[in-house]
């Protein structure tokens, strides 16, 4: 493994990493938290995978009970807006027929108003969920999904509101073309900002590879830049071929619609990912915590923490000292990290030594030396906390300290482990940030793919319906 003296990040911060199973650490006085026993007559310990699966199942049940907002509940409420669309459409049609004598030139405003009301209702739904998540400091994929959907609804609302204010006397054909192409207008307006972001991701990944080596996870920004450019080139090629009439032209128009809606929704979700990651890194708990988990990320060959890990520990120490000075009780530090194949001792033991060198007593330190990924960091830390406190982790205030670009992933993994923990972020090099955005964006697509696909399908079906009406005119 190639290590840098300035920065070090292991794949324990990513879902792609692997370390060897934790070996027995040095020094019997530390008695690290572990399921491993040295008694030859004792039953064989359960495997790390089985232990993690068991902890994950219990934790996910607890997380479901404590989650302030359910994506499924939001989705069901969003579906309830569909009847509102039908009512508004019928009302608009009745207005045109009864008040405007069937003339769209007289009644087109009512249709725009109906669309604005529907989009405003959807925006309020997502905004209220987003506010509840923010109040509970529930940073994660639920917040990203709500923020991305809110951004998409607001963009469409602004578009139709502008069209309403501009006025004019559109024909029915012109009106339907405008509505069905609203997503394409969003893509055109966001082309240069998103192009700048794509170039930034591409360049930052090159810098990341130079400093940290060539690994698949370090290519995410480059992959995104290429995918974004390819999608826009494809959109241009398809858009230049569907003018006219005929089956082939209609098919190309449908493909154009699928691409534009996909790009628009994807861009909104990416922007939401960047915003939530930044907010998570800036968040600081307003109260002291009972337990403060420090996430491991690599140690030197002499057993000392790398600078990246030192900053995580220093951030935890500084926060604890600040809260104690304000009257809160001292925290118990949970050092979480196993032993890699090229590490002389476990990361947990190395962090414990560093904490004691900086004035933290051994009685305030709990070791968790089995984890190899961030998911395991949180799941096994929950077990360690509950064993130490003899209480459920949900009844305790829990925090965690990690690098600023990694805080959002820490929240996601803590929620999966059933802990409503609050994160602290330590500073790091700039080139880690863009790749972290893309990693969490990819995680969002994996973990929340069902509601994202459902939202995408509804939008596409609405636009396809409008396009079909255009074809009949």
Number of C-alpha atoms within 10 A of each C-alpha: 8 8 16 14 9 11 14 20 20 20 17 23 22 18 14 12 13 14 17 14 16 21 16 18 19 13 9 8 7 15 12 23 22 16 13 16 12 9 8 7 7 8 8 12 12 11 12 17 10 10 15 18 14 12 19 20 15 14 24 18 13 20 19 14 11 14 17 16 20 13 18 11 10 18 16 11 14 16 14 12 16 13 10 15 16 12 13 19 16 14 15 20 19 16 20 21 14 12 12 15 12 14 15 20 15 15 21 23 19 20 22 21 17 21 20 21 16 19 23 18 16 22 23 15 19 24 17 14 21 21 16 14 19 16 10 13 21 24 29 24 25 23 24 26 25 25 26 24 24 26 21 22 23 18 19 21 22 15 18 22 15 12 16 17 10 8 10 11 13 14 13 16 15 11 19 19 16 18 21 20 17 19 26 20 17 20 19 12 11 15 14 11 9 18 14 13 17 22 17 16 25 22 16 22 26 18 16 22 16 10 16 20 15 14 12 10 18 21 19 21 26 21 16 19 21 14 13 18 15 12 16 17 12 15 19 12 13 20 16 12 13 19 13 10 9 10 10 13 16 17 13 18 21 19 16 23 23 20 19 24 22 19 20 20 22 20 21 21 25 22 19 24 28 19 15 21 24 17 16 27 21 14 16 15 16 8 13 22 23 18 25 30 30 28 30 34 28 30 29 19 12 10 17 20 23 20 20 23 27 20 19 26 28 17 21 26 19 11 20 21 16 14 18 15 11 11 10 15 15 18 24 22 30 26 30 31 31 32 27 21 15 13 18 18 24 31 33 31 27 24 29 25 18 17 22 13 10 12 9 16 13 15 8 15 24 26 26 28 30 29 30 27 25 26 24 27 28 32 29 25 32 26 19 22 26 16 13 12 13 9 11 14 24 17 10 17 18 24 26 26 27 29 27 25 25 26 28 28 25 29 25 23 21 30 25 22 29 26 29 26 28 25 31 26 23 22 14 18 13 11 19 20 21 22 23 26 26 22 19 23 20 15 16 20 17 12 12 15 13 13 16 20 13 12 16 16 15 13 17 20 12 13 23 17 13 19 21 14 14 16 12 7 7
